Amino acid sequence: MIEVKDFCKQYKSHIKGNSFAVKNVSFTIKTGEITALVGPNGSGKSTIIKAICGFHYPSSGQILISGNDEKSIDISENSEKSMELCGYVPEITALPPDMRVIDFLSYVSKLHKLDQNTAEKRIEKLIKDFELSDFINNRIKILSKGQQQRVSFAQSLIHDPPNLILDEPVNGLDPAQIIAFRKYVKELGKTKAVLISTHILSEVSALCTKAFIVINGKIKPVKDLNNIEQEFMGAEK
């Protein structure tokens, strides 16, 4: 489960002075829910996502993350533990270009301190789930954008985290892969807390159980996912 409580992120600028990227944001994502943050570029979605993943801390407020034992940890007090409890797929893949795919997945499994038997089983399953077998021995730098996205998705699940964070996850995927992605995420959403950041409204209605609109660093719940386009247009005014 992920709990965001009155989260604010403030930055200092020599030109503008202190300014808020995100202000007074609160929401909860429970296990078994697929939740979307929807908004235009620069609205604050990535600021929220990166804070949940422990890449930066709140200026004020709290972000609490819990695993299967339901014991919550505050990311400001233990960011390394929060990274263990989350799988993260960034908007722009950050993969080592000269590594082979299989070597990279093995490396990630070691970072998460998986024993060899568990790592081999997880990697074997992920190769099948994401159809990586045709390029598993290729170097990452020669892969297409869609192939790299699939590798990035696979690495996020190596340690079977209870929470999954997806930042613009369908970037680079073709239509058939998007359909497969939706099916896979829906299955994951039965046992994990899933947070998706996107600006594609059709993905929200196709995938999610609830959503929030992020505009200028502030958040508003979506009342009806089937009417999200109208709610989004209304929130922008």
C-alpha positions as CSV (number, residue, x, y, z in Angstrom):
1,M,0.0,0.0,0.0
2,I,1.1,3.6,-0.7
3,E,-0.1,6.5,1.3
4,V,0.7,10.1,0.3
5,K,-0.2,12.6,3.1
6,D,-0.2,16.4,2.5
7,F,2.9,16.0,0.2
8,C,4.6,19.2,-0.8
9,K,7.7,19.6,-2.9
10,Q,9.3,23.0,-3.0
11,Y,12.3,24.1,-5.1
12,K,14.5,27.2,-4.8
13,S,15.1,29.3,-7.9
14,H,17.5,32.3,-8.2
15,I,14.9,33.8,-10.7
16,K,11.5,32.9,-9.2
17,G,12.5,32.3,-5.6
18,N,10.8,29.5,-3.7
19,S,8.1,27.7,-5.8
20,F,6.0,24.6,-5.3
21,A,6.1,21.8,-7.9
22,V,3.5,19.9,-5.9
23,K,1.4,21.2,-3.0
24,N,-0.9,19.4,-0.4
25,V,-1.3,16.2,-2.4
26,S,-2.9,13.3,-0.5
27,F,-4.1,9.9,-1.8
28,T,-3.9,6.2,-0.9
29,I,-3.4,3.2,-3.2
30,K,-4.3,-0.1,-1.6
31,T,-3.3,-3.6,-2.7
32,G,-5.5,-4.7,-5.5
33,E,-6.0,-1.2,-6.9
34,I,-4.7,0.2,-10.1
35,T,-4.6,4.0,-9.8
36,A,-3.7,6.6,-12.4
37,L,-2.2,10.1,-12.1
38,V,-3.4,12.0,-15.2
39,G,-2.1,15.3,-16.3
40,P,-0.2,17.3,-18.9
41,N,3.6,17.4,-19.0
42,G,5.0,19.5,-16.2
43,S,1.9,19.1,-14.0
44,G,3.8,17.4,-11.1
45,K,3.1,13.8,-11.9
46,S,6.8,12.8,-12.1
47,T,7.6,14.8,-9.0
48,I,5.1,12.6,-7.0
49,I,6.3,9.4,-8.7
50,K,10.0,10.0,-7.9
51,A,9.2,10.9,-4.3
52,I,7.3,7.7,-3.8
53,C,10.3,5.8,-5.2
54,G,12.7,7.6,-2.8
55,F,14.6,9.6,-5.3
56,H,13.9,12.8,-3.4
57,Y,12.1,13.7,-0.1
58,P,9.0,15.8,0.6
59,S,9.6,19.4,1.6
60,S,6.7,18.7,4.0
61,G,4.1,15.9,4.4
62,Q,4.7,12.2,4.4
63,I,4.9,9.3,2.0
64,L,4.3,5.9,3.6
65,I,4.9,2.5,1.9
66,S,4.0,-0.9,3.2
67,G,4.6,-4.5,1.9
68,N,2.9,-7.7,2.5
69,D,3.5,-7.5,6.3
70,E,1.5,-4.2,6.3
71,K,4.2,-2.4,8.3
72,S,4.5,1.1,6.9
73,I,7.8,2.8,6.4
74,D,8.4,6.6,5.9
75,I,10.5,7.1,2.8
76,S,12.2,10.1,4.4
77,E,13.5,7.8,7.1
78,N,14.4,4.8,5.0
79,S,14.5,5.4,1.3
80,E,16.4,2.2,0.6
81,K,13.6,0.1,2.1
82,S,11.0,2.0,0.0
83,M,13.0,1.0,-3.1
84,E,12.8,-2.6,-2.0
85,L,9.0,-2.4,-1.7
86,C,8.5,-0.8,-5.1
87,G,9.1,-1.8,-8.7
88,Y,9.7,1.3,-10.9
89,V,9.5,1.7,-14.7
90,P,10.7,5.2,-15.6
91,E,9.3,7.2,-18.5
92,I,12.8,7.3,-20.1
93,T,14.5,3.9,-19.9
94,A,17.8,4.1,-18.0
95,L,19.4,0.8,-19.1
96,P,23.2,0.1,-19.4
97,P,23.7,0.1,-23.2
98,D,26.6,-2.3,-23.4
99,M,25.2,-5.0,-21.3
100,R,23.4,-8.0,-22.7
101,V,19.7,-8.3,-21.6
102,I,20.3,-11.6,-19.7
103,D,23.3,-10.1,-17.9
104,F,21.4,-7.0,-16.9
105,L,18.5,-9.0,-15.5
106,S,21.0,-11.2,-13.6
107,Y,22.7,-8.1,-12.3
108,V,19.4,-6.6,-11.1
109,S,18.5,-9.9,-9.3
110,K,21.9,-9.7,-7.4
111,L,21.2,-6.1,-6.4
112,H,18.0,-7.3,-4.8
113,K,20.0,-10.1,-3.1
114,L,18.0,-13.0,-4.6
115,D,19.4,-16.4,-4.3
116,Q,20.5,-18.1,-7.5
117,N,17.5,-20.5,-7.7
118,T,14.9,-17.8,-7.1
119,A,16.7,-15.4,-9.6
120,E,16.7,-18.0,-12.3
121,K,13.0,-18.8,-11.9
122,R,12.0,-15.1,-11.9
123,I,14.1,-14.3,-14.9
124,E,12.8,-17.3,-16.8
125,K,9.2,-16.2,-16.1
126,L,9.9,-12.6,-17.1
127,I,11.5,-13.7,-20.3
128,K,8.3,-15.5,-21.2
129,D,5.9,-12.8,-19.9
130,F,7.6,-10.0,-21.8
131,E,8.6,-12.1,-24.9
132,L,12.3,-11.4,-24.5
133,S,13.7,-14.7,-25.8
134,D,14.4,-13.4,-29.3
135,F,16.8,-10.7,-28.0
136,I,17.8,-12.0,-24.6
137,N,21.5,-12.3,-25.6
138,N,21.6,-9.0,-27.5
139,R,23.2,-5.8,-26.1
140,I,20.7,-3.3,-24.9
141,K,21.9,-0.5,-27.2
142,I,20.8,-2.3,-30.3
143,L,17.3,-2.9,-29.1
144,S,14.3,-0.9,-30.4
145,K,12.6,1.5,-28.0
146,G,9.7,-0.9,-27.5
147,Q,12.1,-3.8,-26.7
148,Q,14.0,-1.6,-24.2
149,Q,10.7,-0.7,-22.5
150,R,9.9,-4.4,-22.1
151,V,13.3,-5.0,-20.5
152,S,12.7,-2.0,-18.2
153,F,9.3,-3.5,-17.2
154,A,10.9,-6.9,-16.6
155,Q,13.6,-5.5,-14.3
156,S,11.1,-3.8,-12.2
157,L,9.5,-7.1,-11.3
158,I,12.6,-9.2,-10.6
159,H,12.1,-8.9,-6.8
160,D,8.3,-9.4,-7.0
161,P,7.6,-6.1,-5.2
162,P,4.2,-5.5,-3.5
163,N,4.0,-2.0,-5.2
164,L,4.5,-1.2,-8.8
165,I,5.1,2.4,-10.2
166,L,4.8,3.0,-13.9
167,D,5.7,6.3,-15.4
168,E,4.2,6.6,-19.0
169,P,4.6,2.9,-19.4
170,V,3.3,2.4,-23.0
171,N,5.8,4.7,-24.6
172,G,7.4,2.9,-27.5
173,L,5.0,0.0,-27.5
174,D,3.1,-1.0,-30.6
175,P,-0.7,-1.7,-30.5
176,A,-0.4,-5.4,-29.9
177,Q,2.1,-4.8,-27.1
178,I,-0.2,-2.2,-25.5
179,I,-3.0,-4.8,-25.5
180,A,-0.7,-7.4,-23.9
181,F,0.5,-4.7,-21.4
182,R,-3.0,-3.9,-20.3
183,K,-3.8,-7.6,-19.7
184,Y,-0.6,-8.1,-17.7
185,V,-1.0,-5.1,-15.5
186,K,-4.6,-6.0,-14.7
187,E,-3.3,-9.4,-13.5
188,L,-0.6,-7.7,-11.4
189,G,-3.2,-5.4,-10.0
190,K,-5.0,-8.2,-8.3
191,T,-2.1,-8.7,-5.8
192,K,-0.2,-5.4,-5.9
193,A,-0.8,-1.7,-5.5
194,V,-0.2,-0.2,-8.9
195,L,0.3,3.5,-9.7
196,I,0.4,4.6,-13.3
197,S,1.4,8.1,-14.4
198,T,0.0,8.9,-17.9
199,H,-1.4,11.6,-20.2
200,I,-3.2,9.1,-22.3
201,L,-6.8,9.2,-21.1
202,S,-7.9,6.0,-22.9
203,E,-5.3,4.0,-20.8
204,V,-7.0,5.2,-17.6
205,S,-10.5,4.0,-18.6
206,A,-9.1,0.7,-20.0
207,L,-6.9,-0.2,-17.0
208,C,-7.6,1.6,-13.8
209,T,-9.9,1.3,-10.8
210,K,-9.5,4.9,-9.8
211,A,-7.7,8.0,-11.0
212,F,-6.6,11.5,-10.0
213,I,-6.1,14.5,-12.2
214,V,-2.9,16.5,-11.5
215,I,-2.9,20.2,-12.7
216,N,-0.3,22.7,-11.6
217,G,0.9,20.5,-8.7
218,K,-2.6,20.0,-7.3
219,I,-4.7,16.9,-7.3
220,K,-8.4,16.2,-7.9
221,P,-10.1,12.8,-7.8
222,V,-11.9,11.5,-10.9
223,K,-15.5,10.8,-10.1
224,D,-16.3,8.7,-13.1
225,L,-13.6,6.9,-15.1
226,N,-16.0,6.6,-18.1
227,N,-16.3,10.4,-18.1
228,I,-12.7,11.2,-17.6
229,E,-12.3,13.4,-20.7
230,Q,-15.0,15.8,-19.6
231,E,-13.6,15.8,-16.0
232,F,-10.1,16.5,-17.3
233,M,-11.2,19.4,-19.5
234,G,-13.1,20.8,-16.6
235,A,-10.1,20.6,-14.3
236,E,-7.9,22.5,-16.7
237,K,-10.2,25.5,-16.8
